[in-house]
Amino acid sequence: MSVEIFDELLLLAAQNGASDIVIKSDKPGVLRINGGLEEVDMQPIDGEDALTFVE
């Protein structure tokens, strides 16, 4: 997974007024919108990609 995927996730969050983005290994991204958690329709984020993004 490339950095572009994370950029798209951040953009999606901004466009939808998300207050939080949840990234977990081997799970798709999740946005907190209006207090609820909504899973993003995307491929799961593997552990290495999640760690690279955080670093």
N, C-alpha and C positions, 0 to 999 in steps of 0.2 A: 504494500500500500504506500502510496506516495504522499508527500506533504500536501499536495493538491486536494486530496480527500479530506484532510483536516481543515483546510481552508474552506472547502465547500460546506463542511459541517458547521463551522463558525458563521459563515454567511447565512446558512439556513436558520441558525439560532437567532441571529440578528433580525432577519426578515420576519420571524414569527414571534418576536418579543420574548424569547426564552431567557429565563433568569439564570439557568445553569445548563451545563453540558456534562453528561456522565459518560466517561470512557472506561470500559472494563475489557480486559483481555478476553478474546474469543467471544465477544458479544458485539452487536451493532451499537452505534451511538444512541444515546437517549437524551432528549431535551425536556427540561422542566418548563412547561407553558401553563400559565394561570394556575400554578400550584400542583398540577398533575404531571406525571411522567409519560412521555410519548416516545416510543421507540422509532428510530429513523429507519426507513426502508433502505438498507445498505448491507453490504457484506460485513461479517464480523471482523473486528479489528484484532489482529494477532498481537501477542504480548510484546514482541520486538518492536513493532510499529508504535504501540502505545508508549513504550519506554522511550523510544527515539523522539516522539512528539513532546513528551514531558521534559526531556533533557534539553 
